[in-house]
Amino acid sequence: MLIAVKPFRILVFALTLAALGCHAQVPAEANGGKLSPDLARRVKVLIRSRSGVPPDYDIAVGPRTKSDVPGYDAIAVTFSSEGKTSKPVTFLLSEDGKTLAQFSKFDISKDPKLLVSDEGRPARGGPENAPVLIVGFDDLECPYCAKMHAQLFPALTERYKNQVRIVYKDFPLSQHPWAMHAAVDVECMAAQSATGYWNLVDYIHAHAAEMGGAERSVAKANETIDSLTKAEGAKQKVNEGTLAACIAKQDDTAVQVSMKLGDELGVDSTPALFVNGERIVGAVPMKYVYKAIDDALIASGQTPPPPPPDETVQPTETTPATKPGN
């Protein structure tokens, strides 16, 4: 089980163990094998002091193992308290035992656009081969999502025409009591009509504050959303029996898959947009969305359109809704 440990103050550091004071020369140790008590203690002291690890946490340093960084071995460090132990954190230790380092290694061989797929999702905007794909993780009860939603489509359609393709994925937050029900209902619609799906998403976002009535009843909100979904289904001439059965079943499997993907991508609040893989969190001013899109267009060899005459319009609030505990 992962325990809460204060994050390191810097992501990348290379620190000499000698900086802790004067020490006798430490003989180089062969690759592999347990660290000497003196060297292990110096590693622990440095980590504890530089990262603010509380005194009630024990630090354990594993043996040297081969790393892919020339001149350094890998050591695994774990933190434990009250019987709970963290996942191992990898550090690098120089072969001469004088330098401890930590850094993050990332694979950038894949196109970031491929991190989040639009496969099977109702889309707005450009065609499947549009140079920019925008994937939004959306909560239909989130007021910040509603602000972003109201701005997003008219602004992007006006400026980029068919250069951008937009899809939404579900990420209902647990503190929003009818958000999951709404997500399931719109997915029932998406299975039969992309137009009906977007009509529902537009309406629910625009009228979210009214869904529960004056008493803000969750039951009433769910009932209203069901009625809206059935009415939209009739308008779009879908199979109403299939739609009604889907609504009644409230199978959230597809929504949970979407949420799991969001978790894997580091989404912990809504709205969250991925512009060809670049994440933008919160109902931010549109100029930042424009910049991400322009950068993606340039990277794909295209010239962005000229900026609109007024980029100053922005939501009155920019704080995103977050998952509990964040």
ChimeraX attribute file (.defattr): number of C-alpha atoms within 10 A of each C-alpha:
attribute: neighborCount
match mode: 1-to-1
recipient: residues
	/A:1	9
	/A:2	11
	/A:3	13
	/A:4	12
	/A:5	15
	/A:6	10
	/A:7	10
	/A:8	14
	/A:9	10
	/A:10	10
	/A:11	9
	/A:12	11
	/A:13	12
	/A:14	12
	/A:15	17
	/A:16	16
	/A:17	20
	/A:18	15
	/A:19	11
	/A:20	12
	/A:21	6
	/A:22	8
	/A:23	10
	/A:24	6
	/A:25	10
	/A:26	12
	/A:27	10
	/A:28	11
	/A:29	15
	/A:30	12
	/A:31	15
	/A:32	13
	/A:33	11
	/A:34	16
	/A:35	17
	/A:36	11
	/A:37	9
	/A:38	10
	/A:39	16
	/A:40	17
	/A:41	15
	/A:42	17
	/A:43	24
	/A:44	17
	/A:45	15
	/A:46	18
	/A:47	17
	/A:48	17
	/A:49	11
	/A:50	13
	/A:51	14
	/A:52	14
	/A:53	19
	/A:54	12
	/A:55	9
	/A:56	9
	/A:57	16
	/A:58	15
	/A:59	22
	/A:60	16
	/A:61	21
	/A:62	17
	/A:63	16
	/A:64	22
	/A:65	17
	/A:66	13
	/A:67	15
	/A:68	8
	/A:69	10
	/A:70	9
	/A:71	11
	/A:72	22
	/A:73	23
	/A:74	24
	/A:75	22
	/A:76	16
	/A:77	19
	/A:78	16
	/A:79	20
	/A:80	19
	/A:81	16
	/A:82	9
	/A:83	6
	/A:84	13
	/A:85	18
	/A:86	16
	/A:87	14
	/A:88	15
	/A:89	12
	/A:90	17
	/A:91	20
	/A:92	22
	/A:93	25
	/A:94	18
	/A:95	19
	/A:96	15
	/A:97	22
	/A:98	19
	/A:99	17
	/A:100	23
	/A:101	17
	/A:102	17
	/A:103	13
	/A:104	8
	/A:105	6
	/A:106	6
	/A:107	5
	/A:108	7
	/A:109	6
	/A:110	8
	/A:111	9
	/A:112	13
	/A:113	18
	/A:114	11
	/A:115	13
	/A:116	19
	/A:117	15
	/A:118	17
	/A:119	9
	/A:120	9
	/A:121	17
	/A:122	19
	/A:123	21
	/A:124	18
	/A:125	19
	/A:126	18
	/A:127	14
	/A:128	14
	/A:129	11
	/A:130	14
	/A:131	21
	/A:132	25
	/A:133	28
	/A:134	26
	/A:135	25
	/A:136	25
	/A:137	25
	/A:138	28
	/A:139	29
	/A:140	32
	/A:141	25
	/A:142	23
	/A:143	21
	/A:144	25
	/A:145	23
	/A:146	24
	/A:147	21
	/A:148	24
	/A:149	20
	/A:150	15
	/A:151	17
	/A:152	15
	/A:153	14
	/A:154	10
	/A:155	15
	/A:156	20
	/A:157	16
	/A:158	10
	/A:159	17
	/A:160	19
	/A:161	13
	/A:162	17
	/A:163	21
	/A:164	24
	/A:165	24
	/A:166	25
	/A:167	21
	/A:168	21
	/A:169	26
	/A:170	26
	/A:171	30
	/A:172	28
	/A:173	23
	/A:174	12
	/A:175	13
	/A:176	15
	/A:177	16
	/A:178	23
	/A:179	24
	/A:180	22
	/A:181	23
	/A:182	27
	/A:183	24
	/A:184	24
	/A:185	28
	/A:186	26
	/A:187	25
	/A:188	23
	/A:189	27
	/A:190	18
	/A:191	17
	/A:192	18
	/A:193	19
	/A:194	18
	/A:195	16
	/A:196	24
	/A:197	24
	/A:198	19
	/A:199	15
	/A:200	24
	/A:201	20
	/A:202	15
	/A:203	13
	/A:204	21
	/A:205	21
	/A:206	16
	/A:207	12
	/A:208	18
	/A:209	15
	/A:210	13
	/A:211	21
	/A:212	18
	/A:213	13
	/A:214	8
	/A:215	9
	/A:216	12
	/A:217	14
	/A:218	17
	/A:219	13
	/A:220	15
	/A:221	22
	/A:222	20
	/A:223	15
	/A:224	18
	/A:225	24
	/A:226	20
	/A:227	14
	/A:228	17
	/A:229	24
	/A:230	21
	/A:231	15
	/A:232	20
	/A:233	23
	/A:234	14
	/A:235	10
	/A:236	17
	/A:237	12
	/A:238	17
	/A:239	11
	/A:240	16
	/A:241	11
	/A:242	14
	/A:243	21
	/A:244	18
	/A:245	11
	/A:246	17
	/A:247	23
	/A:248	11
	/A:249	11
	/A:250	15
	/A:251	15
	/A:252	15
	/A:253	10
	/A:254	14
	/A:255	19
	/A:256	16
	/A:257	14
	/A:258	18
	/A:259	21
	/A:260	15
	/A:261	18
	/A:262	20
	/A:263	13
	/A:264	10
	/A:265	14
	/A:266	11
	/A:267	21
	/A:268	22
	/A:269	24
	/A:270	28
	/A:271	29
	/A:272	28
	/A:273	25
	/A:274	22
	/A:275	26
	/A:276	24
	/A:277	21
	/A:278	16
	/A:279	18
	/A:280	18
	/A:281	20
	/A:282	21
	/A:283	28
	/A:284	21
	/A:285	18
	/A:286	19
	/A:287	16
	/A:288	12
	/A:289	20
	/A:290	20
	/A:291	13
	/A:292	19
	/A:293	24
	/A:294	21
	/A:295	18
	/A:296	22
	/A:297	20
	/A:298	12
	/A:299	11
	/A:300	11
	/A:301	10
	/A:302	13
	/A:303	12
	/A:304	17
	/A:305	12
	/A:306	9
	/A:307	12
	/A:308	12
	/A:309	6
	/A:310	7
	/A:311	13
	/A:312	10
	/A:313	10
	/A:314	15
	/A:315	16
	/A:316	11
	/A:317	13
	/A:318	15
	/A:319	16
	/A:320	19
	/A:321	24
	/A:322	17
	/A:323	16
	/A:324	10
	/A:325	5
	/A:326	7
